[in-house]
Amino acid sequence: MARLTINISDRLNEQMREFIKENNLTITTFIHLAVSKYIESQEQTKKWQELFTKLIKKELEKKELKK
């Protein structure tokens, strides 16, 4: 298993530790979940951007054909 050293603000550290305590998690589990969810959200954002780009290109192509 990889080991990481991170620097975060005092405020974020307090919020993280409070959340961990309230939800009975370990720091490792919390970091794993947070990073996994972040990566997943970035992938979803990319998929939506690609979808909208395709839709816009199709609409532009339709307009060009009408000319």
Number of C-alpha atoms within 10 A of each C-alpha: 3 3 5 5 4 5 6 8 8 9 9 10 12 12 12 15 16 12 13 17 12 9 10 11 13 12 13 10 11 17 14 12 12 12 11 12 12 12 12 12 12 12 12 12 12 12 12 12 12 12 12 12 12 12 12 12 12 12 12 11 11 11 10 9 8 6 5
